[in-house]
Amino acid sequence: QKEVEQDPGPLSVPEGAIVSLNCTYSNSAFQYFMWYRQYSRKGPELLMYTYSSGNKEDGRFTAQVDKSSKYISLFIRDSQPSDSATYLCAMSPPTGKLIFGQGTTLQVKP
Amino acid sequence: NAGVMQNPRHLVRRRGQEARLRCSPMKGHSHVYWYRQLPEEGLKFMVYLQKENIIDESGMPKERFSAEFPKEGPSILRIQQVVRGDSAAYFCASSHGHPGELFFGEGSRLTVL
């Protein structure tokens, strides 16, 4: 079993839709939870990070962490064609390396 | 306010040659991480370094791969006697030490012929 599981998609939605991206994990030691966005042939860009459980909102993006279920989500409201990219969840214990999910490819159609 | 700088961006090597990838962290960052990404896959951790020290190399292949982060200069990921399976994008990330704030470079894409 992988430490972090993420559905690779691809996920295709119309412009303006609400997008839900999810990851599950197995390591109870994870405390930091991140979402990165990666455009084709570019480096990952940090979108949001959350410490422990709870919600965090930044503009059209909302990150949720449910440690009891070992489940994290990223919601994108009013999705735009420019949101088309691969979204990677990542998590780590208090010290040490980030473990990434496989990434979900999102396409937002005009 | 430069971000993480990686070079070369593209590197072509023949089987058996050596590849050296360089990473200059963001200003003020003393923690460097190397990740490898194969097509259609996520990022796989390779090694975590602080200045002059290897903190975690659990993701590094046992042979042919090495990494360093000297007191002065960039971090170097070195791959000796490259094979076709080494073809991938290699990403470097840096941080102050806070695990929630890793910033990545644009990657070095290695092609082994």
Chai-1 contact restraints between the chains, C-beta under 6 A:
chainA,res_idxA,chainB,res_idxB,connection_type,confidence,min_distance_angstrom,max_distance_angstrom,comment,restraint_id
A,Y32,B,P99,contact,1.0,0.0,6.0,A-B,restraint_1
A,Y32,B,G100,contact,1.0,0.0,6.0,A-B,restraint_2
A,G43,B,F91,contact,1.0,0.0,6.0,A-B,restraint_3
A,G43,B,F104,contact,1.0,0.0,6.0,A-B,restraint_4
A,G43,B,G105,contact,1.0,0.0,6.0,A-B,restraint_5
A,G43,B,E106,contact,1.0,0.0,6.0,A-B,restraint_6
A,G43,B,G107,contact,1.0,0.0,6.0,A-B,restraint_7
A,P44,B,F104,contact,1.0,0.0,6.0,A-B,restraint_8
A,Y49,B,G100,contact,1.0,0.0,6.0,A-B,restraint_9
A,S92,B,P99,contact,1.0,0.0,6.0,A-B,restraint_10
A,K97,B,F45,contact,1.0,0.0,6.0,A-B,restraint_11
A,K97,B,Y48,contact,1.0,0.0,6.0,A-B,restraint_12
A,K97,B,D56,contact,1.0,0.0,6.0,A-B,restraint_13
A,L98,B,L102,contact,1.0,0.0,6.0,A-B,restraint_14
A,F100,B,G42,contact,1.0,0.0,6.0,A-B,restraint_15
A,F100,B,L43,contact,1.0,0.0,6.0,A-B,restraint_16
A,G101,B,G42,contact,1.0,0.0,6.0,A-B,restraint_17
A,Q102,B,G42,contact,1.0,0.0,6.0,A-B,restraint_18
A,G103,B,G42,contact,1.0,0.0,6.0,A-B,restraint_19
